[in-house]
């Protein structure tokens, strides 16, 4: 929109300059034509006056010239010295007083040119010369004996001038418009569109939508390419930070296992997949034995070290498809992609063995943690996530009671 406003303003200025130049040329051509016409009329009148023609004969010559030039205003006004010697002609006093061209010629003693929208007028000063003394004894050399007025309609020089320059000016206007159009398209392709692209990407970023990287084009200016590179680098860092934030929101900060939030989400998805025909699965709940005395005796740092070691042990005992999570203080859970009792028992034994292999020394004491494990398998259409966890929890407490009875 701004570009079109600038183009319109430039077009108006160019057209205004064209009109000004055209009027100046018209005035110059009209002045020359009027000056030459007035000079020819003077020469003709001077010639007949030297032959002794009467005033009536001179008026007849002026009338004949006017007939030959019907579009012209032609008039001859006597100056003061001639009027004093030979008498006033009708209208001459008023014309010397009221006509601005005649008044200026007489007062300034030189030719005068005036123009208006409709008429170009030239006043030719007929001055007293030495060879005129014999006939004009009342005048001094240099006095204005008369004024020859030649008026030319402005349309007369304007028409041929416009006919000559109109094709050129039209061509120039077309060239200017094409040039501005080319500049507009170039700016749009090289500047406006890249900026719009950035605006769209920034808008997507502000709305937290994906796909916000810019796609630089080879024809973009170097400055915008550099800006695009910086923008993409910034977006890479933002996306990396977002990924880290998302991952950290799903992980337990101490053990780096998945947290309860992620465990619940994966459990719900596994149930939905099983209901839709995917393989069934099992849930294992793991609770450490005698964990509270470890915190009470050796401090929370020792308890944290035990939890980290247990988490690593559980992780090492699982298969790639299984998922482990810390869901409470010393409680862990596993989603195992198996339901066969033999396979589940193998998973349990691997976890028990891995946990039982832990040896942590604090001062003169060695901590050897152990755990109780309960499991429950999910089959499509049988119960929900809560009931599944309740079954696994009951099995875990049963295991804990059995192990306690054996000690």
C-alpha positions as CSV (number, residue, x, y, z in Angstrom):
1,X,0.0,0.0,0.0
2,X,2.8,2.4,0.9
3,X,4.6,1.5,-2.4
4,X,1.4,2.4,-4.4
5,X,1.1,5.7,-2.5
6,X,4.7,6.5,-3.4
7,X,4.1,5.5,-7.0
8,X,1.0,7.7,-7.2
9,X,2.9,10.7,-5.6
10,X,5.8,10.2,-8.0
11,X,3.4,10.1,-11.0
12,X,1.7,13.3,-9.8
13,X,5.0,15.1,-9.4
14,X,6.2,13.8,-12.9
15,X,2.9,14.9,-14.5
16,X,3.1,18.3,-12.8
17,X,6.7,18.8,-14.0
18,X,5.5,17.8,-17.5
19,X,2.7,20.4,-17.4
20,X,5.1,23.1,-16.2
21,X,7.6,22.3,-18.9
22,X,4.9,22.2,-21.5
23,X,3.5,25.6,-20.6
24,X,7.0,27.0,-20.6
25,X,7.6,25.7,-24.1
26,X,4.2,27.0,-25.3
27,X,5.0,30.4,-23.8
28,X,8.4,30.5,-25.4
29,X,7.1,29.5,-28.8
30,X,4.1,31.9,-28.6
31,X,6.5,34.8,-27.6
32,X,8.7,34.1,-30.6
33,X,5.8,33.8,-33.0
34,X,4.1,37.0,-31.6
35,X,7.5,38.9,-31.7
36,X,8.2,37.9,-35.2
37,X,4.6,38.8,-36.3
38,X,4.8,42.2,-34.5
39,X,8.2,42.9,-36.2
40,X,6.8,42.1,-39.6
41,X,3.8,44.3,-39.0
42,X,6.0,47.2,-37.9
43,X,8.2,46.8,-41.0
44,X,5.2,46.8,-43.2
45,X,3.6,49.8,-41.6
46,X,7.0,51.7,-41.5
47,X,7.3,51.0,-45.2
48,X,3.9,52.4,-46.1
49,X,4.3,55.4,-43.7
50,X,7.6,56.4,-45.5
51,X,5.7,56.3,-48.7
52,X,3.3,59.0,-47.3
53,X,0.2,56.9,-47.0
54,X,-2.7,58.5,-45.2
55,X,-4.1,57.3,-41.8
56,X,-7.1,55.7,-43.6
57,X,-4.7,53.8,-45.9
58,X,-2.7,52.6,-42.9
59,X,-5.8,51.5,-41.1
60,X,-6.8,49.6,-44.3
61,X,-3.4,47.8,-44.2
62,X,-3.9,46.9,-40.5
63,X,-7.4,45.6,-41.3
64,X,-6.1,43.6,-44.2
65,X,-3.4,42.0,-41.9
66,X,-6.1,41.1,-39.4
67,X,-8.1,39.4,-42.1
68,X,-5.1,37.4,-43.1
69,X,-4.6,36.4,-39.4
70,X,-8.2,35.9,-38.2
71,X,-7.1,34.1,-35.0
72,X,-4.7,36.8,-33.9
73,X,-5.5,39.9,-31.9
74,X,-3.8,42.8,-33.8
75,X,-3.9,46.4,-32.7
76,X,-1.9,49.5,-33.1
77,X,-2.0,52.2,-30.3
78,X,-0.5,55.7,-30.7
79,X,2.0,56.8,-28.1
80,X,1.7,60.1,-26.3
81,X,4.0,62.2,-28.6
82,X,2.2,61.0,-31.8
83,X,-1.2,61.5,-30.2
84,X,-0.2,65.0,-29.2
85,X,1.0,65.9,-32.7
86,X,-1.6,64.1,-34.8
87,X,-4.5,63.7,-32.4
88,X,-6.0,60.8,-30.5
89,X,-7.7,57.9,-32.1
90,X,-10.9,56.4,-30.6
91,X,-10.1,54.2,-27.6
92,X,-6.4,54.9,-27.5
93,X,-6.4,56.9,-24.3
94,X,-8.3,54.2,-22.4
95,X,-6.1,51.5,-23.9
96,X,-2.9,53.3,-22.8
97,X,-4.3,53.6,-19.3
98,X,-6.1,50.3,-18.8
99,X,-4.4,47.8,-21.0
100,X,-1.5,46.3,-18.9
101,X,0.6,45.4,-22.0
102,X,0.3,48.9,-23.5
103,X,0.9,50.6,-20.2
104,X,4.0,48.6,-19.5
105,X,5.5,49.1,-23.0
106,X,5.0,52.9,-22.7
107,X,6.2,53.2,-19.1
108,X,9.3,50.8,-19.5
109,X,10.1,51.8,-23.1
110,X,10.6,48.2,-24.2
111,X,8.8,45.1,-25.5
112,X,6.5,43.3,-23.1
113,X,5.1,39.7,-23.1
114,X,2.2,38.5,-21.0
115,X,0.4,35.2,-21.0
116,X,-2.8,33.8,-19.6
117,X,-4.6,30.5,-20.0
118,X,-6.4,31.6,-23.1
119,X,-4.1,34.3,-24.7
120,X,-0.5,35.1,-25.3
121,X,0.0,38.9,-25.8
122,X,3.1,40.7,-27.1
123,X,3.5,44.4,-27.0
124,X,6.0,45.7,-29.6
125,X,7.5,49.1,-28.7
126,X,7.7,51.5,-31.7
127,X,10.5,53.9,-30.7
128,X,11.5,57.2,-32.0
129,X,14.6,57.1,-34.2
130,X,16.6,59.8,-35.9
131,X,15.1,59.1,-39.3
132,X,11.6,59.7,-37.9
133,X,12.3,63.3,-36.7
134,X,11.1,64.9,-39.9
135,X,7.6,63.4,-39.4
136,X,7.3,63.4,-35.6
137,X,8.6,66.7,-34.5
138,X,6.8,66.4,-31.1
139,X,8.8,63.3,-30.0
140,X,12.3,62.9,-28.9
141,X,14.6,60.1,-29.9
142,X,13.9,57.0,-27.7
143,X,10.3,58.0,-27.0
144,X,7.6,55.3,-27.6
145,X,5.6,56.6,-30.6
146,X,3.3,53.6,-30.6
147,X,2.6,50.1,-29.5
148,X,1.8,47.1,-31.8
149,X,-0.2,44.5,-29.9
150,X,-0.2,40.9,-31.2
151,X,-2.3,38.4,-29.3
152,X,-2.1,34.7,-30.1
153,X,-4.6,32.2,-28.7
154,X,-2.8,29.8,-26.3
155,X,-4.3,26.8,-28.2
156,X,-2.4,27.7,-31.4
157,X,1.1,26.8,-30.2
158,X,-0.2,24.3,-27.7
159,X,-1.7,21.9,-30.3
160,X,1.4,21.2,-32.4
161,X,3.6,21.1,-29.2
162,X,1.2,18.6,-27.5
163,X,1.0,16.6,-30.8
164,X,4.8,16.4,-30.8
165,X,5.5,15.7,-27.2
166,X,2.4,13.6,-26.3
167,X,3.7,10.3,-27.7
168,X,7.1,10.9,-26.0
169,X,5.4,11.8,-22.7
170,X,3.1,8.8,-23.0
171,X,6.1,6.5,-23.7
172,X,7.9,8.1,-20.8
173,X,4.9,7.5,-18.5
174,X,4.7,3.9,-19.6
175,X,8.4,3.4,-19.0
176,X,8.1,5.0,-15.6
177,X,5.2,2.8,-14.7
178,X,6.9,-0.3,-15.9
179,X,10.1,0.7,-14.0
180,X,8.1,1.2,-10.8
181,X,6.3,-2.1,-11.4
182,X,9.6,-3.9,-11.8
183,X,11.0,-2.2,-8.7
184,X,7.8,-3.2,-6.8
185,X,8.0,-6.8,-7.9
186,X,11.7,-7.0,-7.1
187,X,11.2,-5.5,-3.7
188,X,8.2,-7.8,-3.1
189,X,10.3,-10.9,-4.0
190,X,13.5,-9.9,-2.3
191,X,12.3,-7.9,0.8
192,X,8.5,-8.0,1.4
193,X,8.0,-11.7,1.0
194,X,11.0,-12.7,3.2
195,X,9.8,-10.2,5.9
196,X,6.2,-11.6,5.6
197,X,7.7,-15.1,6.0
198,X,9.5,-14.1,9.1
199,X,6.3,-12.5,10.5
200,X,4.5,-15.7,9.9
201,X,7.2,-17.7,11.6
202,X,7.3,-15.4,14.5
203,X,3.5,-15.6,14.8
204,X,3.7,-19.4,14.8
205,X,6.4,-19.2,17.5
206,X,4.3,-16.9,19.6
207,X,1.4,-19.3,19.3
208,X,3.6,-22.2,20.3
209,X,3.0,-24.0,17.0
210,X,5.5,-26.4,15.3
211,X,7.2,-25.8,12.0
212,X,8.6,-22.4,12.8
213,X,11.9,-22.7,11.0
214,X,12.4,-20.3,8.1
215,X,13.3,-21.6,4.7
216,X,15.8,-19.1,3.1
217,X,15.8,-18.7,-0.6
218,X,18.9,-18.1,-2.7
219,X,17.5,-14.8,-4.2
220,X,17.0,-13.2,-0.7
221,X,19.3,-10.3,0.1
222,X,22.4,-11.2,2.2
223,X,21.1,-9.3,5.2
224,X,17.9,-11.3,5.3
225,X,19.7,-14.5,4.7
226,X,21.9,-13.7,7.7
227,X,18.8,-12.9,9.7
228,X,17.1,-16.1,8.6
229,X,20.2,-18.1,9.7
230,X,20.2,-16.4,13.1
231,X,16.5,-17.0,13.4
232,X,16.8,-20.7,12.6
233,X,19.7,-21.1,15.0
234,X,17.5,-19.5,17.7
235,X,14.6,-21.8,16.8
236,X,17.0,-24.9,17.1
237,X,18.0,-23.8,20.6
238,X,14.3,-23.2,21.5
239,X,13.3,-26.6,20.2
240,X,16.2,-28.3,22.0
241,X,15.2,-26.5,25.2
242,X,11.6,-27.5,24.7
243,X,12.6,-31.1,24.2
244,X,14.7,-31.0,27.4
245,X,11.8,-29.5,29.3
246,X,9.4,-32.1,28.0
247,X,11.8,-34.9,28.8
248,X,12.4,-33.5,32.3
249,X,8.7,-33.1,32.9
250,X,8.4,-36.9,32.3
251,X,11.4,-38.0,34.4
252,X,12.0,-38.4,38.1
253,X,14.8,-35.9,38.9
254,X,16.6,-38.2,41.4
255,X,16.6,-41.6,39.6
256,X,16.0,-40.4,36.0
257,X,13.4,-43.1,35.6
258,X,10.0,-42.0,34.3
259,X,7.7,-40.3,36.8
260,X,4.2,-41.2,37.9
261,X,2.6,-38.8,35.4
262,X,4.3,-40.5,32.4
263,X,3.7,-43.9,33.9
264,X,-0.1,-43.3,34.1
265,X,-0.1,-41.9,30.5
266,X,1.7,-44.9,29.1
267,X,-0.5,-47.3,31.1
268,X,-3.7,-45.7,29.7
269,X,-2.2,-45.9,26.2
270,X,-1.2,-49.6,26.6
271,X,-4.7,-50.5,27.8
272,X,-6.3,-48.7,24.9
273,X,-3.9,-50.4,22.4
274,X,-4.7,-53.8,24.0
275,X,-8.4,-53.1,23.8
276,X,-7.9,-52.3,20.1
277,X,-6.1,-55.6,19.4
278,X,-2.5,-55.1,20.4
279,X,-0.6,-57.4,22.7
280,X,-1.7,-57.5,26.3
281,X,0.8,-56.5,29.1
282,X,1.5,-56.8,32.8
283,X,2.2,-54.3,35.5
284,X,4.9,-54.9,38.2
285,X,4.9,-52.9,41.5
286,X,8.2,-52.9,43.4
287,X,8.6,-51.8,47.0
288,X,11.9,-51.7,48.9
289,X,12.2,-53.6,52.1
290,X,13.1,-51.8,55.3
291,X,13.9,-48.6,53.5
292,X,12.8,-46.2,56.3
293,X,15.5,-47.5,58.7
294,X,18.1,-46.6,56.1
295,X,17.0,-43.0,56.1
296,X,16.7,-42.9,59.8
297,X,20.1,-44.5,60.5
298,X,22.3,-43.2,57.7
299,X,20.5,-40.0,56.6
300,X,18.6,-39.0,53.4
301,X,21.8,-38.9,51.3
302,X,22.2,-42.6,51.9
303,X,18.5,-43.1,51.1
304,X,18.9,-41.2,47.9
305,X,22.0,-43.3,46.9
306,X,20.0,-46.5,47.5
307,X,17.1,-45.3,45.4
308,X,19.5,-44.3,42.5
309,X,21.2,-47.7,42.7
310,X,17.9,-49.6,42.8
311,X,16.6,-47.6,39.8
312,X,19.8,-48.5,37.8
313,X,19.4,-52.1,38.8
314,X,15.7,-52.2,37.7
315,X,16.6,-50.5,34.4
316,X,19.4,-53.1,33.7
317,X,17.0,-56.0,34.3
318,X,14.4,-54.9,31.8
319,X,14.0,-55.5,28.1
320,X,14.0,-52.6,25.6
321,X,10.2,-52.7,25.2
322,X,9.5,-52.5,29.0
323,X,9.1,-49.2,30.9
324,X,10.3,-48.5,34.4
325,X,9.1,-45.6,36.6
326,X,9.4,-44.3,40.2
327,X,5.9,-43.7,41.4
328,X,6.4,-42.9,45.1
329,X,9.1,-42.6,47.7
330,X,10.6,-46.1,47.5
331,X,8.0,-47.5,45.1
332,X,8.8,-48.4,41.5
333,X,6.6,-49.7,38.7
334,X,7.2,-51.6,35.5
335,X,5.0,-52.0,32.4
336,X,6.2,-55.3,30.9
337,X,5.0,-56.3,27.4
338,X,4.3,-59.9,28.5
339,X,1.5,-61.8,30.3
340,X,2.8,-65.3,30.4
341,X,3.4,-66.4,34.0
342,X,6.8,-67.9,33.2
343,X,8.0,-64.7,31.4
344,X,6.8,-62.5,34.2
345,X,8.5,-64.6,36.8
346,X,11.7,-64.3,34.9
347,X,11.4,-60.5,34.9
348,X,10.8,-60.5,38.6
349,X,13.8,-62.7,39.3
350,X,16.1,-60.6,37.2
351,X,14.9,-57.5,39.2
352,X,15.3,-59.2,42.6
353,X,18.7,-60.5,41.6
354,X,19.9,-57.0,40.3
355,X,18.6,-55.3,43.5
356,X,20.1,-57.9,45.8
357,X,23.5,-57.4,44.1
358,X,23.7,-53.8,45.3
359,X,26.4,-53.1,47.9
360,X,26.6,-49.6,49.3
361,X,29.0,-48.7,52.1
362,X,28.3,-45.9,54.5
363,X,31.0,-45.5,57.2
364,X,31.4,-48.9,58.8
365,X,28.1,-50.2,57.5
366,X,27.2,-51.9,54.2
367,X,23.7,-51.5,52.9
368,X,22.3,-54.5,51.0
369,X,18.8,-53.5,49.8
370,X,16.0,-56.0,48.8
371,X,12.6,-55.6,47.4
372,X,9.1,-57.1,47.2
373,X,7.4,-57.5,43.8
374,X,3.8,-58.0,42.8
375,X,2.4,-58.3,39.3
376,X,-1.0,-58.3,37.5
377,X,-1.7,-58.9,33.8
378,X,-4.2,-57.0,31.7
379,X,-6.4,-58.7,29.1
380,X,-8.9,-56.8,26.9
381,X,-12.2,-56.1,28.5
382,X,-11.2,-57.2,32.0
383,X,-11.1,-54.3,34.5
384,X,-9.4,-50.9,34.1
385,X,-6.1,-49.3,35.1
386,X,-7.1,-48.7,38.7
387,X,-8.2,-52.3,39.2
388,X,-5.0,-53.5,37.6
389,X,-2.8,-51.5,39.9
390,X,-4.8,-52.7,42.9
391,X,-4.3,-56.3,41.9
392,X,-0.5,-55.7,41.5
393,X,-0.4,-53.9,44.8
394,X,-2.1,-56.7,46.6
395,X,0.3,-59.2,45.0
396,X,3.2,-57.1,46.1
397,X,2.1,-57.0,49.7
398,X,1.5,-60.7,49.6
399,X,5.1,-61.2,48.4
400,X,6.3,-58.8,51.1
401,X,4.5,-60.8,53.8
402,X,5.8,-64.1,52.5
403,X,9.4,-62.9,52.4
404,X,9.0,-61.5,56.0
405,X,7.7,-64.8,57.2
406,X,10.7,-66.5,55.7
407,X,13.2,-64.3,57.6
